[in-house]
Amino acid sequence: MWRSHYFWECRVATAVVGAVRAGLEAKGVPAGALACRHIWLLQPPDAAVYADVWRVRVGCVAALDAMAYGRRLLWALHLDTGAAPPDDQTLITDFFPVLTAGPAQPDKADRAGRAVVARFWTSPQEVTSLDQVPTAWAAAADGPPPDHPFIRVVRAGDRPRLCLHAPVDPF
């Protein structure tokens, strides 16, 4: 299972790859540009992807982190037996109305897939929330371009700022 996971054949890893592709495609990078080697060897998948952004906790490192998290999460969901609490314990769900029909619940792989996509987009969000632009990126010629996937440097006023470039709906 781990081999399938790390070589993009399981549904959780596929969700991460889909999030990376969505971020790239939103900024004009061709759909087929991303290959497994780009993630594992820290290689930007296209000339439009700034290498320093790709190598820090924004591009491929965020994808690797999300895949590792997804593998752990999927195992935790798999091992969860859903054991019932003791009969004498009152649960908060005892106070909810009972619904007889509703949408089908997502399976464990779907739940883990949604969680890893959220985890992937959390990494660039954390980088931008620090509001610390690396010195090399602060210069207009040396930093990522304004239309860069994932994050961009906005040069308004006297100091550059980092902004998140997420697709409209990452799910």
N, C-alpha and C positions, 0 to 999 in steps of 0.2 A: 504494500500500500504506500509506503513512504516514497518508493521510487516513482510510482505513478503521480504522487503529489508534487514532487519536486521537478518532474519533467512535464508538468502541465496537463496531465491526463485526468486528474480527479476534478470534481465539480468545484471544490473550494479553490484550488489553484487557478482553475479557469475563470472564476469570479474575479480574482486579483488581476489576472492578465487582461480581462475585459475592462476593468477599471483603468488600468494603465493605457490600454488602447484608446479608450474613450477620452482620456485626457490628452493623448497625442493627436487623435483625429479632430478634436475640437479646435485645435490650432493648426490644422492643415497638414499634419504628418500623414503620409499614406498608410492605409490600413494594414498592409502587409509588411511594413517596415520593422515591426517588433518581432524579434526571434529570441529563443531561449538564451542564446549566448549574450545578448544585450543585457539581460538581467544578471546572469551568473558571472560574466566577465567585466561588469561595470562599463560596458561600451554604449555610448549614446546610439540609439537606433536610427538617427537621421541627423543630417548636418544642422537642421533647425533646432536641435536639442542641445542646449549649452552643457558641455561636459561637466563643469563643476556642479551645476544644479542636479544633473543626473546622478552624480556620484555621492552627493551628501544625502541627508535623510529626507529626500524629496522624491527622487525617481526610483532607481533600481533598489536602493537600500530600503526604501519604504515598502516596495513590493516584496522583497525578501522577508522583511519583518512581518508583513501581513500573512505571507504564506506559512511562516513558522508558527505564528499565532493561530492560523486556521487549522493547521495540523494538530496542535495541542487542543484546540477547542473541539474539533471533530472527535478526537479520542475521548474527551471529557463527556461530550454528548452521547457517544456510543456506550460508555461505561455507566452512564446515568440510568439506573434501573427504575427511577420514578417510584421508589418505595413510598408507600403511604405513611403518614404520620400516625402516632397512636390515636386510638378512637376517642380518648378523653380530651384531646387537644383541639381547641377551637381555632379554626383557620379564618383568615380574612375572607377567603373565597366562599365561606359559608354564608356570608351576608350578601353575596351577589345573586342576581336573579339567574335562574337556570335557563339557558338557551338551548332549544332543541335543534335548530338548524342554523347554519352559518357557513361562512367560507371554509374551505378545507384548510387545515393547518399545514404549514410548510414542513417538509421532512427535515431531518437533521442536517443534511448536506446543504439544503437551501438556507436554513437558519445560519449555519456557519458561513456560507457564501456571502450573505448580507452583512454579517459581522466583520468579515475580513475586508470587504469593500469600505465599510466605515473606518476600519483600522487603517487602511491604506491612505484615505483622505485625511485622517487625523495627523499624520506625519507632516505633510506640507503645511497644514493649518498651524501646528505647533511652531514650525520654523518661522512662519510669517508673524505669528503672535509675539514672538520675542522682539520683533522690530529692530533687529541688529543686522544691518546689511554688511556682509563681508567687504573689507577694504578693496579687494580686487574687483568686486561687482559694482562698487560705487561709481567708478568712472564709466562714462557712457560707452566708450569704445570697448571696455573690457568686460562688462557685465552682460547678463542675459538680456535679449531684446524685449521690448514691451509686449510683443505677442507670443512670448515663450509659453510652452505648456507647463502646467502645474503652478509655478510661481513666476512673478515678474518683479522688476524693480521700477518703481514709479519715481520719477525725478520731478517732483513739484516742490517749489520753494527752495529752501537752503539745504535740505537734507533728503537723501533718497530713502524710500520706504519699500518694504516687501509687501506684495499683495498676492492673494491666492487666486489661481486660475483654475477653478474646478468646472467640469461640465455641468450643464443645467440640472440634470437628474442622474446622479451617479448610480442609482439603483435601477 
